[in-house]
């Protein structure tokens, strides 16, 4: 079984209006001629394709950004609206549970039960996709007290920031230290024993978070700044800090994060020679810094508001992550390393984080 630590499934269902129970080909056929989103007709991800690729456990997001009037990023005009959007996304996950398509994984017991289900080759029928619920950007938390409400319905990981300035922390393409609300948020996450997702934190906020937060830290979908020089990526200093914290960093398959010089809306994967193996360059760099293969995994983000127009040219659907073992083996990775990367590191992290 493969684990993918970052997918925006409910966003695609609710804002892109995609029926993710279907094969990707059916989704793309229905989107022929649509122009409202840049990735229309280029989807790569659905629950059907996850099963096809033996991707049995994912970290699945809720996401809804609040934007001030001066903020040109797309988003909701009040935290209350953003909260309501995350609740619609939660309702979709629950609807998928009701259909037997998904099952929530939120503690050690449900994790082991799900692993056993997917490990049982004699199990007949369609296996549900396990999902760990994560909030990408904390803007939708109307107050810090809403975090406990979210924990109650299964939220287990949280990234305080997304793009731009946030209500609790600043993210990609923004600067600035954690505000007081952000510091209190991290303390509340500690109290609830939640996982901090360091992805998208701007540099100032990242270092503040590392000083304040005492619990488990991962980076669900992040690549290396040394290879693609942008503040969205981690510097070697940040990667070393995460390694020291026992974190796992999920490699993202968004082309602009993989190859330097990508221009959104203009570049294409073939011309930029962006392929699955390109991600191994980023993974390998982290392994060299760590001295082992214990801190990398897959966090594909393959449905993060882009599709085949902005991902490796050898990806038709998310099921193509099954090509990674052969590519890793060709790069000299041993079987144990490959198991670590495809699922073992995320499993170890979760078992440690949720140890009874």
ABEGO torsion letter per residue (X at the ends): XBBBABBBAAAAAAAAGBBAABBAAAAAAAABGBAABAABGABABBAAAAAAAGBABBBBBBBBBBBBAABABBEBABAAAAAAAAAAAAAAAAAAAAAGABBBBABAAAAAAAAAAAABAABBEBBBBBBBBBBBEAAABABAAAAAAAAAAGBABBBABBBEBBAABBBBGBBEBBBAAAAAAAAAAAAAGBBBBABGBBAAAAAAAAAABABBBBBABBBBAAABBBAABBBAAAAAAAAAAGBBBBBBABAAAABBGBBBGABBAAAAGBBAAAAAAAAAAAAAAAGBAAABBBBAGAABGBBAAABBAABABAAAAAAAAAAAAAAGBBAAAAAAAAAAAAAAAAAAAABX
